[in-house]
Amino acid sequence: MTNGRKNHTIKRCYNCGETDHQSPACTKGIKCFKCNGYGHKSKECQSSTNKTLKIQDEKVSTDVVKPYKEAKINGVTVKTFIDTGSDANLICESYYKQNFPENNDYNIKDTLKLSGIAEYEVCTKGSFMAKVEIDNVHFETLMHVIDDDVIPVNVILGNPILKDVEIIFSADGISVKRILHLTQINDYEEEFDEKYDIKKLKYKDKIKHLLDNYNNLKTRKKESNVKLKIILTDEDPIYQTPRRLSPLEKDIVNKQIQGWLDQEVIKPSKSEYASPIVLAKKKNGSYRLCIDFRKLNKKIIKEKIHARTQAIQYEIGDLVAIKRTQFVQGYKLNPKYLGPYKIIEKKKNDRYVVRKIGNGEGPMNTTSSADLMKPWSNGDEDEVSHSSGSDE
């Protein structure tokens, strides 16, 4: 029994691929689907497969913002092509040898395999660290040397520069601004008052002194007086084989470990215990090197937790200060306690209903536990946020 439908098949010429005739009636001959020519097959094609990106010429007048930007690389002024979609900074080999004769040697061992350029995979020939200056913004970045016939421009600045600078595209062109980090506050002391609203002078001077004299002791102190002892349920060592990593992940792990060895944060060791390495991707695209200690943690005897201390008992009418539990942006340097508050009701499980005295910061009525309260005293004025009109 049939459903009355007819199976329609498309007749196609196996020589040229057209659908209006079949191969016995074909007059065009065999078609190469690689170069779209006739007379040979794709595997016999002699045409060049090196294709390049079609990048807009800077001389063409259009309404689109031209992605060209003048920059200095190692003191040499060059015209670069800004492409934030590129995973690497690229420079043509002949242009590199012509403009950087003093630094003609680059690291041939540090190569990359790039995909997505005209649908072909391209391997770089080496790399070098370059000092770049754009719009009076200085930073260092890794440049990769590539064959001349791969890209039609001399220099491409790609995604790696975004960790140091912010690129702004506008109708007037491209502008570059430096990304400010917390550790760079020392270089911008004039902007300290504008960025950090610290009302009390004594706290402000202490914070500025702390930032000015900050030293990263993590990479300077080789030994510590603190000793760690891990007690296991048995003496059988935990050994796990390394997990398989991609070439890119292996390169990230090797660079991180070598960096820690150079800074003497870690040192080589021989142990019967081994746990696999795990790379966790951050929000900014970089990776964090982690260790999977789950099997080892199952054998660790946890330290016994002591009994909870008895909470302070308050009575109705007592004055207390309650702890600030919500910290929004800019409030980390504010006092940790609010008050004074007066206890107006006692509840179960060491919880109290309190009412604010005066017009200080904080809710008028709230419920708090004894763990988040402390007795009010006149010596808490510098540590507790309250108004000058509060009741004494």
SULPE-V292243 format. One line per field, one symbol per residue. phi: phi as a letter, one per 20 degrees, with the letter a starting at -180 (. if undefined). A space follows every 50 residues. Layout:
# SULPE-V292243
phi=???
This chain:
# SULPE-V292243
phi=.denedeedeecffednfdebdffefdenfdeeedmedobeffdfdffde dcfedfffefecefffedbfbddlndfcdddecfeefbedbfffffffdc ffdfedffeedcddcoelmcecdfdrbbecedcclmddadbeddecffee cedeccddfgfffdcdddebfepdcccfeedffdffecffefffecedfe ffffffffffffdfceffddeeccffddcdddfbdffeccffffdfgfff ffffffffffffemfcbfbcbfebcfecedeefenecdeccedfffffee efffefffffffeddfofecddffdcdefndfefgecdrecdfdbdcfll dceccfdndffpffcbdbeffdcbfebffeffddebefeffe
